[in-house]
Amino acid sequence: MKNSPAGYVVLEDVAIDRRIFDIYFACDLNACKGACCVEGDGGAPLSSAEAHQLQENAAALMREVPARGKEALLIQGNAVLAEDKIWETPLIEGKECAYVYFENGIAFCSIERAFRAGRLEFNKPVSCHLYPIRVYRKEPFDYLVYEEWSVCSPACAAGKESNIRVFEFVKDGLIRAYGEAFYEQLTEISKQFT
């Protein structure tokens, strides 16, 4: 497409990594055990609005998280400002997200659990909803970048088996972040790559 950065397709003010149309992906929690909530360099990126929502709903969230998470939230707060001035979810001892709970050895999100139960009006962070896509802002675009990570190899295999590509897997997150019309246009663009 015209004026697109190399390796990207531009839709509105969003530059989209072409790999999201080619790579197959569907989380296989039995294989990865929710590693994206436990491993990595920092917490889940948050918008300032999400950080505010987490602070405003601190009491409700405290009822959701396990004891270790509660301790981290009490010490660090419900959101932390990282060195790069990006809000993130706090971590427990530099490892798992403070909002994680485990069932049968698999990491799940307390925020999402509270949302699904009707105890919160907002879902997990958009950055988690979009994963394995990460959003980076560099004028004049939001860059939607496929983040390749070895722990997600089973997800790539499961996606291939189910014939689900990255952009299809994160459909709900893309609609939440950019709207239904954006996703419909993205689906049309994807036909160029299949």
C-alpha positions in Angstrom: 0.0 0.0 0.0 1.1 3.6 -0.7 3.3 5.3 2.0 3.4 2.1 4.1 6.6 1.5 6.1 8.4 -1.6 4.9 6.7 -4.8 6.0 3.6 -3.0 7.1 0.1 -2.2 5.7 -1.4 1.1 6.6 -5.1 1.4 7.6 -6.2 4.8 8.8 -3.4 5.8 11.2 -2.4 2.3 12.0 0.6 0.5 10.5 0.0 -3.3 10.6 2.7 -5.9 10.6 2.0 -8.1 7.6 3.0 -11.2 9.6 -0.4 -11.0 11.4 -2.0 -12.1 8.1 0.5 -15.0 7.5 1.3 -16.5 10.9 -1.1 -19.0 12.5 -1.8 -18.6 16.2 -4.3 -19.9 18.8 -3.2 -20.1 22.5 -2.6 -23.6 23.8 -2.7 -23.0 27.6 -2.1 -26.7 28.3 1.3 -26.3 26.6 2.4 -22.8 27.6 0.6 -22.6 31.0 0.0 -18.9 30.5 3.7 -18.0 30.3 2.9 -14.6 28.9 1.4 -13.6 32.3 4.4 -15.0 34.2 7.6 -14.3 32.1 9.0 -11.3 30.5 10.7 -8.0 31.2 7.8 -6.1 32.8 4.1 -6.0 33.5 1.3 -5.8 30.9 1.4 -2.3 29.2 -1.6 -0.2 30.3 -3.1 3.0 28.9 -3.4 5.8 31.4 -7.2 5.2 31.3 -6.7 1.6 32.2 -4.2 2.5 35.0 -6.9 4.9 36.4 -9.6 2.2 36.2 -7.4 -0.2 38.1 -6.8 2.4 40.8 -10.5 3.3 41.0 -11.4 -0.3 41.4 -8.7 -1.3 43.9 -11.1 -2.7 46.5 -13.0 -4.9 44.1 -9.7 -6.2 42.6 -8.2 -6.9 46.1 -11.1 -9.4 46.6 -10.1 -11.2 43.3 -6.3 -11.7 43.5 -4.5 -14.4 45.6 -2.5 -13.4 48.7 0.8 -12.9 46.9 -0.8 -10.6 44.4 -2.6 -8.6 47.1 0.8 -8.1 48.9 2.3 -6.8 45.6 -0.6 -4.5 45.0 -0.5 -3.1 48.5 3.2 -2.3 48.1 3.3 -1.1 44.5 -0.3 0.1 43.8 -2.7 -1.3 41.2 -0.5 0.1 38.3 3.1 1.2 38.1 4.8 3.7 35.9 7.8 2.1 34.3 11.1 3.8 33.5 10.0 4.4 29.9 6.9 6.3 31.3 4.5 3.6 30.3 2.0 2.3 32.8 2.2 -1.4 33.6 0.6 -4.0 35.8 2.8 -4.6 38.9 4.8 -7.8 39.2 5.3 -10.3 42.0 9.0 -10.4 42.8 9.8 -9.4 39.2 8.0 -12.4 37.8 4.3 -13.0 37.3 1.7 -10.2 37.0 0.2 -9.3 40.4 -3.3 -10.1 38.9 -2.5 -13.7 38.1 -4.2 -16.6 39.7 -3.4 -20.3 39.0 -5.7 -23.2 38.2 -4.2 -26.6 37.6 -0.8 -24.9 37.1 -2.1 -22.5 34.4 -2.0 -18.7 34.8 -5.2 -16.8 34.4 -6.2 -13.1 34.9 -8.1 -12.0 38.0 -9.3 -8.9 36.2 -10.8 -10.9 33.4 -12.4 -13.3 35.9 -14.1 -10.4 37.7 -15.2 -8.9 34.4 -16.8 -12.1 33.2 -18.5 -12.5 36.6 -20.0 -9.0 36.3 -18.0 -7.6 39.3 -16.0 -5.2 37.1 -17.1 -3.1 34.1 -13.8 -3.4 32.2 -11.9 -6.4 30.9 -8.2 -7.3 31.2 -5.8 -4.8 29.7 -6.1 -4.2 25.9 -2.4 -5.2 25.6 -3.3 -8.6 27.0 -6.4 -8.9 24.8 -4.2 -8.2 21.7 -1.4 -10.5 22.6 0.7 -11.7 20.6 0.3 -8.3 18.9 2.0 -5.4 20.7 1.1 -1.7 20.0 3.9 0.8 19.7 3.3 4.5 19.0 5.7 6.3 16.6 4.3 9.3 14.8 2.3 9.3 12.7 1.2 5.7 13.3 0.2 3.1 15.9 2.3 0.1 14.9 0.7 -3.3 15.4 3.6 -5.7 15.7 3.6 -9.4 15.9 5.7 -10.4 18.9 7.4 -13.7 18.2 8.3 -15.6 21.4 9.5 -19.2 21.8 7.0 -20.0 24.5 4.3 -19.4 21.9 5.5 -22.1 19.6 2.6 -24.4 20.7 0.2 -21.6 19.9 1.5 -21.3 16.3 1.1 -25.1 15.9 -2.5 -24.9 17.3 -3.3 -22.0 15.1 -2.1 -23.9 12.0 -4.1 -26.9 13.0 -7.2 -24.8 13.5 -6.5 -22.5 10.5 -6.6 -19.4 12.7 -4.2 -16.5 11.9 -3.0 -14.0 14.4 -5.4 -11.2 13.4 -8.3 -13.7 13.7 -7.2 -14.9 17.1 -7.1 -11.4 18.5 -10.4 -10.3 16.8 -12.1 -9.2 20.0 -9.0 -7.2 21.1 -8.7 -5.4 17.8 -12.4 -4.5 17.8 -12.1 -3.3 21.4 -9.1 -1.1 20.5 -10.0 0.1 17.0 -13.7 -0.7 16.3 -15.7 -3.1 14.2 -15.3 -1.2 10.9 -11.5 -1.4 11.4 -11.6 -5.1 11.8 -13.9 -5.6 8.8 -11.4 -3.6 6.7 -8.5 -5.6 8.1 -10.3 -8.8 7.1 -10.6 -7.5 3.5 -6.9 -6.6 3.5 -6.0 -10.1 4.7 -7.4 -11.5 1.4 -4.4 -10.0 -0.4 -2.1 -12.3 1.7 -3.9 -15.6 1.5 
